[in-house]
Amino acid sequence: MSSRRPIYINSAAATERCEGSQAGAVTKFHQSLPNYAPTPLVPLPELAAELGVRAVFVKDESDRFGLPSFKVLGASWGCFRAIAQHLELPPTASLDEVSTGAKASAITLVAATEGNHGRAVAFMARLLGIDAQIFVPRSMDERTRGFIAGEGASVVVSPGSYDQAVYEASDRANQLPSALLIQDTAFEGYESVPAWIVEGYSTMMNEAEQQVAKLGLTTTVMVTPVGVGSFAHAVVRHCKSRKTPVSVVAVEPNSAPCLFKSLHAGKSVSVETSSTIMDGMNCGTVSTTAWPDLQRLVDACVTVSSYESHAAVQLLTSKSVPAGPCGGASLAALRRLGTETSHSSLLHKDSVVVLLSTEGAREYSLPRDVSVEDVVGLTQTLTQINSSNPTLSVSDGVGEREIADYLSAWFAHRDIEFHRVEPVAGRPSIVGVLRGTGGGKSLMFNGHIDTVSLASYEADPLSGALGSKDGKDVVFGRGSLDMKGGVAAALAAMSSIKASGRIPRGDIIVAAVSDEEDASQGTQDILAAGWRADAAVVAEPTMNAIATAHKGFVWIEVDILGVAAHGSDPSAGVDAILHAGWFLRALDQYQAKLPVDDLLGRASMHCGLIRGGEEPSSYPGKCTVTVEFRTVPAQSEESILGDISAMLGDITKENPRFQYADPRIAMSRPTQKLAIDHPLVEKAIKCGTAIFGSKPVVQSVPFWCDAALLGQAGIPSIIFGPAGAGLHSKEEWVEVQSLEQMAKVFTRLALDYCN
């Protein structure tokens, strides 16, 4: 079995029919526009041979009226009909009549867009000589905004998503006098314009039908991209109104499967979308006017990754078809459909397939392959993504956004539920959930996706290269061990379980969290968002050992107070730095009294920072000493503050000139300690023994990690991860054999614990 989202098949659609549209009037209108010409239909004989079908063609919409998209077909007809209705002109009115009336009435066209629809509306406004306001989501790149503005429109940037931009555009159209909303998304009370836009697209299908017929062939399958569904609506209405109906395959991005989810639910549902290069298809809700026909008439629905779309774009480019990612989506869907032999009713030796390439070539960020699911390949991929922590060191880090986008796409590719937790902008965490069948315990695999700085790494920190170290195969790169290898092992385990079909009763959760290297913002965020599990495994590198405990830490800041004065006036000055020596001496004596834990050993402390003085020629008025305590369970913030306060009071008794401010806590993190006979530990030992061939060591670890935060929240946790070396150093690596073993251990542990 495959771990990825399946293809939706609606066998009933083969016998469904619908009435034809008024395509002749639409085509006549388009032929009246300046520079009209049918777009090319390009044969792809090598692909047809590969798939074992009679013919494959691609309808190249890279240049329609000088715009790089088919959207102008729908937008132009929608604008024309909306303005004509507003002016009480008949649909047969000429373009000049509509333009004259629109200018006289000072009509403004308003639309929201992911790119091409808004540019097409702006194009029509310019052609008619009227104003346009186009609302765009914050995520739209400056280049695309520039193309829209280049048509003469005012571009308004919405702070949110495309769906929010639609709502804002609708509000603006209601507020402005003589404004018309030209939107391809239908909603309650707004159905006419989207329906006209759908009619406008019929010109493309009519052209394709005539072009195929001239070759003595008849189309049997048409593949259409889906955003809000308006264009797909036009496709199904055309295909299912033919004398010999044509099968329709709809394609969506993995990350925006609103039609796929609606088809499975049997009703229109909205979905949260995530990053994709198929911008024009990044929509979370199917148009209300399109949904009934799409539900009834679509024969198959396929979702594809950005990487698959990119590969399709490259193939089309090699055939001199200049396509963008939305244009490549149809080809990506066909290639996927062709790999699954169970869909032979759609693709067979007599099939004639028309791919609708709806977007011309454009720049986009090169996507990564999300089909990777073996633990070594995943470790390499994650290591190659720069996710250096931006708040940790003097060297600027880029943050976790790119790796979070990748993980979102990875989960979406497999139809695994995921949630983006990002209360602090730019510091996202991703929680993936493989839902159980019910009645079992839940297990969370927790791992941080940030790394320390790349600056200290001697070779390429982002290579993710396979190599050899001390006779062992390893993956090199910053974060390979700390701790992208552990995250990869958890992902590989989840993917393996989903592909096997052995879904346990309890939920399996992978929490890929931000900022552990600095302030553990990510784990705190997911806990604050309500995420919990019956137990957790933090996949930090433990060299295949099981760690049940680690120390906590408390940072205490103490201001030793002096009196600032000129260095030449000792009678006026009190040297705060000199007085800090009294405190340091007392600390040295105090550390011998720190408590001892049976597993973690003695608590420890050290002075990490001393800051004081302005210049050599002045008495320092303040000296701040920062002390780090590495704590055991017997200690608390209150007990440490109490000890420090008592220490400072004793110094004052001995030296009345010694003054200080009350000590304060700069940061504090709890200890972690889980009983070694806890069921989670026992199951981890059993699973580890089965894979390693010997019983894994049970121990404590010297470092602090997010297991303590999980334990503090009531989630019993262990630390259990792969082997390697070079954490935070000039060269870092994780062992391949250990990665493969940990993925198998995690698979066993999840199935055992969650059942």
HUMOVEN-V395906 format. One record per run of one state. SS is the DSSP state (A for helix, B for strand, O for the rest). FROM is the first residue (numbers start at 1). TO is the last residue. Records with the same first field share a line. If there is no record, write none. Layout:
BEGIN
SS: FROM-TO, FROM-TO
END
This chain:
BEGIN
O: 1-7, 10-10, 16-22, 33-40, 44-44, 52-54, 61-63, 65-66, 68-68, 70-70, 87-94, 105-107, 114-115, 129-130, 137-141, 151-153, 158-161, 176-178, 182-186, 188-189, 191-191, 201-201, 215-220, 226-229, 240-246, 257-257, 266-278, 282-287, 298-299, 305-305, 319-322, 324-324, 340-340, 344-351, 358-358, 361-374, 384-387, 389-400, 414-416, 422-428, 435-442, 449-450, 452-465, 470-471, 477-479, 501-507, 514-520, 529-534, 539-545, 551-551, 562-562, 564-564, 567-573, 575-575, 594-595, 598-600, 603-603, 613-617, 620-621, 632-636, 655-658, 661-663, 670-671, 674-678, 693-697, 702-706, 713-715, 721-723, 726-732, 754-755
B: 8-9, 41-43, 55-60, 64-64, 67-67, 69-69, 108-113, 131-136, 154-157, 179-181, 187-187, 190-190, 221-225, 247-253, 300-304, 323-323, 352-357, 359-360, 388-388, 417-421, 429-434, 443-448, 451-451, 466-469, 472-476, 508-513, 535-538, 546-550, 552-561, 563-563, 565-566, 574-574, 596-597, 601-602, 604-612, 618-619, 622-631, 659-660, 664-669, 672-673, 698-701, 716-720, 724-725, 733-735
A: 11-15, 23-32, 45-51, 71-86, 95-104, 116-128, 142-150, 162-175, 192-200, 202-214, 230-239, 254-256, 258-265, 279-281, 288-297, 306-318, 325-339, 341-343, 375-383, 401-413, 480-500, 521-528, 576-593, 637-654, 679-692, 707-712, 736-753
END
